[in-house]
Amino acid sequence: GKTTLAQLVYNDQRAKDHFSTMAWVYVSEEYDPTRITKELLRELNIPFSDSRENLNSLQVKLKVGLTGKKFLLVLDDVWVSDYNQWGNLRIAFEGGLRGSRIILTTRNLYVARMMGREKSIHHMNLISEDDCWSLFVKHAFENRDGSQALEFEEIGKKIVNKCEGLP
């Protein structure tokens, strides 16, 4: 769904041609700005001392590393909805050239609204139960013959039903 769409954009040659600097960080439910900053620095090949630097000095390095560059950053699976927690991290992104972009994936509409303008939010539609089943069969029985799909159809349909249209 959301992550797959972000991957398609991130890996597209046009994005690579358009942005001089690109990085992808999986944020997750547990928001840790130090970890996120370190991962961005690693992705961007910006040197830092892993153990001795505090968050502020890491973010200064990130800001310096992004200043004057047109960048694309992907922050995948963001859960934190406290705007103040994002404040410090957002400062590091302010030096980028016009046209720099941050793609944020989240399942929480409040997080999306907090991080960007409403018109920049792309809402993902749920997929039909038939499409969910097709996707499930394709991945669950990828290297098997079709007979096993029938054997596990009942439990598979229950799993698909629990997904409620999410891939």
RAQUI-V916192 format. One record per backbone hydrogen bond with DSSP energy under -0.5 kcal/mol. NH is the residue of the N-H (numbers start at 1). CO is the residue of the C=O. E is the energy in kcal/mol with one decimal. If there is no record, write none. Layout:
NH/CO/E
NH/CO/E
This chain:
5/1/-2.2
6/2/-2.4
7/3/-2.6
8/4/-2.2
9/5/-2.0
10/6/-2.9
11/7/-2.7
12/8/-0.6
12/9/-0.9
15/12/-0.6
16/12/-1.8
17/13/-2.3
18/14/-1.7
19/15/-2.5
20/70/-1.4
21/70/-1.6
23/72/-2.0
25/74/-2.8
27/25/-0.7
27/76/-3.0
28/76/-0.9
28/77/-1.0
31/29/-1.0
36/32/-2.5
37/33/-2.5
38/34/-2.6
39/35/-2.6
40/36/-2.3
41/37/-2.6
42/38/-2.6
43/39/-2.7
44/40/-2.2
45/42/-1.4
46/41/-2.8
47/45/-0.6
50/48/-0.7
53/49/-1.1
58/54/-2.1
59/55/-2.5
60/56/-2.0
61/57/-1.9
62/58/-2.1
63/59/-2.8
64/60/-2.7
65/61/-2.4
66/62/-1.7
67/63/-1.8
68/95/-2.4
69/66/-2.0
71/69/-0.8
72/21/-2.3
73/101/-2.2
74/23/-2.4
75/73/-0.5
75/103/-3.1
76/25/-2.8
76/74/-0.7
78/105/-3.2
79/28/-0.7
83/81/-0.8
85/82/-1.0
86/82/-0.9
86/83/-0.8
87/83/-1.0
88/84/-0.6
90/86/-2.7
91/87/-1.4
92/88/-0.7
92/89/-0.8
93/90/-1.5
94/91/-1.4
96/93/-1.1
97/69/-2.8
100/97/-1.9
101/71/-3.0
103/73/-3.2
104/102/-0.5
105/75/-2.3
109/107/-0.6
112/108/-1.9
113/109/-2.6
114/110/-2.3
115/111/-1.9
116/112/-1.5
120/117/-1.7
121/118/-1.6
122/120/-0.5
123/121/-0.7
127/165/-2.7
132/128/-2.6
133/129/-2.5
134/130/-2.4
135/131/-2.5
136/132/-2.8
137/133/-2.9
138/134/-2.3
139/135/-1.9
140/136/-3.5
141/137/-2.0
142/139/-0.7
144/141/-1.6
148/145/-1.3
149/146/-0.7
150/146/-1.0
151/147/-1.5
152/148/-1.7
153/150/-1.1
156/152/-2.7
157/153/-2.9
158/154/-1.5
159/155/-2.1
160/156/-2.6
161/157/-2.4
162/158/-2.0
163/159/-1.3
164/160/-0.6
164/161/-1.0
165/160/-0.6
166/163/-1.8
